[in-house]
């Protein structure tokens, strides 16, 4: 039965081969994306850009949070995500300054 199955599935071999190659490419891309050494190098580059005035503090904070989340995933920890909203003395979140 195994040989018959293989013969019948032979026309689909290019599709199955392509799917396997795509899975391998995705796995390697994820491995590189979450590589702690790569993330640390990107953090150093980000700090250099801030020091050189190429990016502002807000951009630095946003991108640093993303990189730290990637580093947490690489180390098997849960990503922290954005900081929780600050509370006022009445226990309410501060109002948005854009007039909402």
NORTA-V311141 format. One record per pair of residues at least 24 apart in sequence whose ideal C-beta (glycine too) atoms are under 10 Angstrom apart, sorted by the first residue. I is the first residue (numbers start at 1). J is the second residue. D is the distance in Angstrom with one decimal. If there is no record, write none. Layout:
<<I J D> <I J D>>
//
This chain:
<<30 73 9.8> <31 74 9.6> <33 70 6.9> <33 73 9.2> <33 74 8.8> <34 70 5.9> <34 71 8.3> <34 72 9.8> <34 73 5.6> <34 74 4.2> <34 75 9.2> <35 70 9.2> <35 71 9.8> <35 74 6.8> <36 70 8.9> <36 71 6.1> <36 73 10.0> <36 74 4.8> <36 75 6.8> <37 74 9.4> <38 67 9.8> <38 70 8.8> <38 71 9.7> <38 74 8.9> <39 66 9.7> <39 67 5.5> <39 68 8.3> <39 69 9.6> <39 70 5.1> <39 71 4.7> <39 72 9.6> <39 73 9.4> <39 74 6.4> <39 75 9.7> <40 67 8.6> <40 71 7.4> <40 74 9.8> <41 67 10.0> <42 66 9.4> <42 67 5.6> <42 70 8.5> <42 71 9.5> <43 67 5.3> <43 68 7.9> <43 70 9.7> <43 71 7.9>>
//
